[in-house]
């Protein structure tokens, strides 16, 4: 009996270490542990890239309409894309993501929750391209109403790994609102382009 317990504990410990190691491996965003995390593996949510997504939610307020951080969060992708991503691709991927998040039936013409997105390129700096845009979507988590999310995007083409790492920051607040002071300080982890 004692041998069985030790064996079971050893197996649990082995898999716990393995799972924790995997989580750290996909830690793409430099934020402390107070931010909630969800990891998504692509292809997923109708997005056909191959890679991983790291979603981070602020310590409080994300789902509270009266809170400063309502629907304000960040999302990073590391995908197998060895070329510059276009504004059209980004807009399409965001529409797919939010439609999937809201469980929209895209074939149902009467479904008023369907998302739309507009993205424009702002500037380039070496292998990084910066974008801004808007996502007109639906909030099925708190208000059950349509709303517009402002989005800032940094797309990094990593020649060493032949991958693209993209950082998104979202908020319904305008870009001059104080919430963007926090969102604009969010960065990818050091060395994201080396692995």
N, C-alpha and C positions, 0 to 999 in steps of 0.2 A: 504493500500500500504506500509506504514512504517513498519507494522508488518511482511509483506512478506519479505521485504528487511532484517530485523533483523533476521528472521528465516533462510533465505538463507545464510547470513553471518555466523550465528552460525553453520550451517551444514558444510560450507566450512572450518571454523576454526577448528571444531572437526576433520574432515577428514585430514586436513593439519597436525595437531598435531599427529594423528594416523600414517600417512605416515612417518613423520619425526622420530617418535619413532621407527618404523620398520627399517628404514635405520640405525639408531644408533645401534639397536640390532644386526645387521649383520656387524658391523664394526670390522673385524677380524684383520686388519693390522694397526700397529701403525705408521701412517703418517699424516702429516698436510693436511689442506683442499686445498692446492695448487695442490695436486695430484688428477687427475680425478678418478671417481669411477663408476664401473658397478657391480650390484649385480645380480647373476644368481641363480635360484633355481633348484636343482637337484631332479629328473632326468631331464637332458637337454643335448643338443649337443651330443646325442648318449651315454652319460655317465649315467649308471643306478643306481648310488648311490643315497641315499636320503640325502638331506642336502642343504647347501647354499655355493655359491662361491662369493668371494669378489675380484674383479679385480681392480688394481690401475695402472694408467698411470702417468708418470712424468709430471711436470708442462709444459714442452715444449719439442719438438723434436721427439716425439715418431714416428711420421709418416714422418719425413724428413730424407731421406737417408744420407745427409751430416752431420747430427747432431750426437753428442756423444751419445745421448739417443735413437737413432733410434732403434725401436723394443726392447727396454730395459724396462721391466716392471715387476710387481709382481702380484701374484694370490694366494689366500688362499682358501682352502676348509675346511668346517666343515661337516663331513659326518657320517652317522650311520654305522660305521665299528668298531667292537669290537675285532680287531685282528691286527697284524702287516700287513701292505700292502707290497706286493712283488714288485720286480723290473719289473716283467712281467706285473703285473696289472698297474703299473705306466706308463710303455711304451705304453700299449694298450690304457689307458685313454687319454694320450697325443695325440696319433695318432687320436683317435676319436674326440677329442676337435679341433685339427687343421684341420682335414678333414671337420668337420662341419663349422668351421669358414670360410673356403675357399669354402664352398658349393660344395664339391667334391661328385660326384656320385661314390660310392665305387664299384658299379657293372660295371662301364664303364672301361674296361681294357685299353682304350686309354687315359684316363684322367691322364695327367702327373703331376697333382698338388697333388697327394696323398702323405701323410706324412709318414715318418718312424721315429722311435725313438729307441735309445739305452740308457739304464739306468743301472748304477752300484752302489752298496752299498759302501759307503766310510767308515763309522764308526757308532757305537752305543754309546749312553750315556743315561743311565737309560731307560726311556720310549720313547726316541727320536732316530730315525734312520736318518742318513744323506746320501744323494745320489747325484750323478752328472751324467750328460748325455748330449746327443745331440738330437735335433729334426731337421730332414731334411724336410722342408716344403716349402710352396709357399707364397709369399707376394702379395695378391690381392688388397692391399690398396694403395701402393705407387709405387712399381717397376714392378709388374707383372712378377717377376722372382723367381726362387727357391733360397733358402738360408738356412744356418744352424744356429739354435739357440742353444747356450750353456744354460744349465739349472742346477741350484742347487735346491735341495729339502730337506726340513726338515719334517719328519713325526712324529707327536706326538700322541701316543696312550694314551687317557685319561681314566683311569680306573673308576674314579668317575662318569663320564657321559656316559661311554661305547661308546664313539665316537672317531674318529680320526680327528685331525686338521693338515692340510698339507700346508706348505708355499713353493711356487715355486718362483724363480727369473730367468728371462730370459734375454739374450742379445746375439746378433750375435758377439759381441766383445769377444776376448779370455779372460781367467780368470785373466790375468795380466794387462788388460786394466784398466784405471782409473775409468771407469763406475762401475766396480765391487766394488770400495770403497763405493759407495753409496748403491749399491744393497746388499752388505754383511752386511750393518748396519741396514737393514730393519728387523723388528721384528713383531711378533704377539702381539696383545694387551695383557696387563696384565689380568690375570684371564680367559684367553680363555678356560682353561680346567675345569673351575668351573661351567659354565652355560650349 
